[in-house]
Structures are given as C-alpha cells and as structure tokens.
C-alpha cells in the first residue's frame, strides 16, 4: 500500500498553517521588540522622574540656602537701622541741648538787662535760673560731641549762669 494522496485542500491547509506559524513567530519577535521598546520607554521615564526628583531636592536646598542668606541680610540691615536710629537720637539730644543753651543765653541777657532797674528781682531770677540749671545737671561733658568752637560756646553759657548769680548777689550786699 502506498501513501495516501493528499488532497488539494490538505496541501493548501498545510501551507496556510506554515504561513500562519511563520507569521506568529514574526509577531512574537515584533512583540518582543515592542516589549523591549516599552521597557526602555519606562526606564527613560523613571530616569526622567529621578532627574526631576533630584532637581526638586536641589531647588529646595537652594531655596533653604537663599532663606538663610536673606535672614542674615535682614539681621545685618536691622543692625544698621538701629545704628543710624541711635545716631539720629544722639544728634537730636545734642540739638535739644544747643537750643537749651541758646534759651539760657537769652534768659541771662534778659536778667542782666532787668538788673539795671530791678536788682532784687533780677537776683531772684538769676538764683532760680541757677537752681534750675543745677537741677538739670547741665555740664560741659554733655557737649563733647560738638566741635571745639561749639564746646567753647557751651562752656561760656554754662559759666555765665553761675557768674550772673554771683555778680548780682554781690551787688545786693553793696
């Protein structure tokens, strides 16, 4: 007996099966390539995410350092502000003392002028001025920040109060 003859349908079916098997094999290879492509895409995305995370950490670190630097600058700026504020207040005090001395000089001049006609009253006023001056504890040391010329002027006025009272009081005894 011999081998049965194959039908045409069987041959076509066998060829189609071989063709299908070949296509499935090629699809498997393409699917493997697609899987590898997807995996490399995922790896690239994970690398990018890691890079973004690193950038965020670096940014946060930079922001923290910037904040620290801003705090240091703010503190030094506050110290500079306080220095100038203190300097301004010192200048204000000196200005007030200068005005006080100027008013005292005017008062001394008034009392001297008044003493010509009203010696007793002028002596009383000179004594009150001297007492007020002593109570305020006005001393030449308060004017040490002034120029030498202004210090001399202040000393002259300070001395004039004591001298006025001494002069007028001695005239009362005459």
C-alpha positions in Angstrom: 0.0 0.0 0.0 1.2 3.3 -0.7 0.9 6.6 0.9 -2.5 8.2 0.5 -2.6 11.0 -1.8 -3.0 14.3 -0.3 -5.9 16.4 -1.1 -5.5 19.8 -2.5 -7.3 21.2 0.4 -4.9 19.5 2.8 -1.9 21.0 0.9 -3.4 24.4 1.0 -4.3 23.9 4.6 -0.7 22.8 5.4 0.8 25.7 3.5 -1.5 28.1 5.3 -0.5 26.6 8.7 3.2 27.0 7.8 2.5 30.6 6.7 0.5 31.3 9.9 3.2 29.7 12.1 5.8 31.9 10.4 3.6 35.0 10.9 3.1 34.1 14.6 6.8 33.7 15.0 7.5 37.1 13.4 4.7 38.6 15.6 6.4 37.1 18.6 9.6 38.8 17.6 7.8 42.1 17.0 6.0 41.7 20.3 9.4 41.1 22.0 10.7 44.2 20.3 7.6 46.1 21.4 8.1 44.9 25.0 11.7 45.9 24.9 10.7 49.3 23.5 8.0 49.7 26.2 10.6 48.7 28.9 13.2 51.2 27.6 10.5 53.9 27.5 9.6 53.1 31.1 13.3 53.2 32.1 13.6 56.5 30.3 10.6 57.8 32.2 11.9 56.5 35.5 15.2 58.2 34.8 13.4 61.4 34.0 11.4 61.1 37.2 14.6 60.6 39.2 16.1 63.6 37.4 13.0 65.7 38.3 13.3 64.5 41.9 16.9 65.4 42.0 16.1 68.9 40.6 13.4 69.3 43.2 15.8 68.4 46.0 18.4 70.8 44.6 15.8 73.5 44.2 14.6 73.0 47.8 18.2 73.1 49.0 18.7 76.3 47.1 15.6 77.9 48.5 16.7 76.9 52.0 20.1 78.5 51.5 18.5 81.6 50.0 16.2 81.9 53.0 19.2 81.6 55.4 21.1 84.3 53.4 18.0 86.5 53.5 17.7 86.1 57.2 21.4 87.1 57.7 21.0 90.1 55.4 17.8 91.1 57.3 19.6 90.9 60.6 22.5 93.0 59.4 20.1 95.5 57.9 18.3 95.8 61.2 21.6 96.4 63.0 22.4 99.2 60.5 19.0 100.7 61.0 19.4 100.6 64.8 22.9 102.2 64.5 21.5 105.1 62.4 18.5 105.4 64.7 20.8 105.7 67.7 22.9 108.2 65.8 19.9 110.2 64.9 18.7 110.2 68.5 22.1 111.4 69.7 22.0 114.2 67.2 18.5 115.1 68.4 19.7 115.3 72.0 22.7 117.5 71.0 20.3 119.7 69.1 18.0 120.0 72.1 20.9 120.8 74.3 22.1 123.5 71.9 18.6 125.0 71.9 18.5 124.9 75.7 21.8 126.8 75.9 20.6 129.3 73.4 17.5 129.9 75.5 19.6 130.2 78.7 21.8 132.8 77.0 18.7 134.8 76.1 17.5 134.5 79.7 20.8 135.6 81.1 20.7 138.6 78.8 17.2 139.5 80.0 18.1 139.1 83.6 21.2 141.4 83.1 19.0 143.9 81.4 16.4 143.7 84.2 19.1 144.1 86.9 19.7 147.6 85.9 16.3 148.8 87.2 15.2 145.8 89.4 18.3 144.3 91.1 16.5 142.3 93.8 14.1 140.7 91.3 16.9 140.1 88.8 19.0 138.4 91.6 16.0 136.2 92.5 15.5 135.3 88.8 19.2 134.6 88.5 19.1 132.3 91.5 16.1 130.4 90.1 17.8 130.1 86.8 21.0 128.7 88.5 18.9 126.3 90.6 17.0 125.0 87.5 20.3 124.7 85.7 21.9 122.8 88.6 18.8 120.5 88.8 19.0 119.7 85.1 22.7 118.8 85.7 23.9 120.6 82.6 27.7 120.0 82.3 30.2 120.6 79.6 30.7 116.8 79.3 27.2 116.6 77.6 28.6 118.6 74.7 31.7 116.5 73.9 30.3 115.5 70.5 30.3 119.1 69.3 33.1 121.0 67.6 35.7 122.7 69.7 34.1 126.1 68.9 30.7 124.9 70.0 32.1 123.4 73.2 33.7 126.8 74.0 30.4 128.5 73.3 28.5 126.0 75.6 31.1 126.4 78.4 30.8 130.2 78.2 27.0 130.0 78.6 27.2 127.4 81.4 29.7 129.6 83.3 27.6 132.7 82.6 24.7 131.4 84.7 26.9 131.0 87.8 28.7 134.3 87.1 25.4 136.2 86.7 24.1 135.0 90.0 27.4 135.6 91.9 27.7 139.2 90.4 24.1 140.1 91.2 24.2 138.6 94.7 27.4 140.6 95.4 25.7 143.8 94.2 22.9 143.2 96.7 25.4 143.3 99.5 26.8 146.7 98.4 
